[in-house]
Amino acid sequence: MRDLLPALRMTCSHDQRLDPRTLFDFPVQNVWLEIGFGGAEHLLEQAGNHPEIGFIGCEPFINGVAKLLAGIEARGLRNIRIHDADARDVLESLAGGSVGRAFLLFPDPWHKKRHHKRRFISPENLDELARVLKPGSLLRIASDIPDYIRWTLTRIHAHTGFEWQARGPEDWRGRPADWPATRYEAKAIRQGRTPVYLSFLRR
């Protein structure tokens, strides 16, 4: 936390839109964004599998950031940058069409009705995601909470920027082969909940 995080921390500025490729000290083909990386299992696996891609991971909780830093050091990864605060700061600072893929995996569902306004999927955040994602790129969302899935589908269907890629039940019931598992997914399955995997194309 003391030595590695300052070198990898992303600085956000709303004064000038940022091309995220400039965050890395070597040329990257694309930049992918993970919002709330939790225990960092998915982010570390994706970064290890795609050394040509730059990754931005957003997570405000110190335990998750510490796990990511330990994984980066252990694996010798060079292609991850970290924002250890609100992901909306990153979205607002990025240039339009500068992100090739975005992930929102098992976000806090904010169960209580009075807290629903805190859910990340909102018209405002979808507008920002649509702005920063390249046309033809993917937005992947996973949850094991049926109400959050309904909430997500309702709001994304109402948004003109995204198209759900499912053609049948198998498309949301099974995790794609290139979608690494997380400990939250494993916990949900152990506790008898069924994860749902949603993929949306940026129109």
PyMOL commands that set and color helices and strands:
alter all, ss='L'
color gray80, all
select helices_A, chain A and resi 5-8+20-23+41-49+62-75+87-93+113-118+123-132+146-157+170-173+183-190
alter helices_A, ss='H'
color red, helices_A
select strands_A, chain A and resi 30-35+53-58+80-83+99-105+133-143+162-164+196-202
alter strands_A, ss='S'
color yellow, strands_A
deselect
rebuild
show_as cartoon
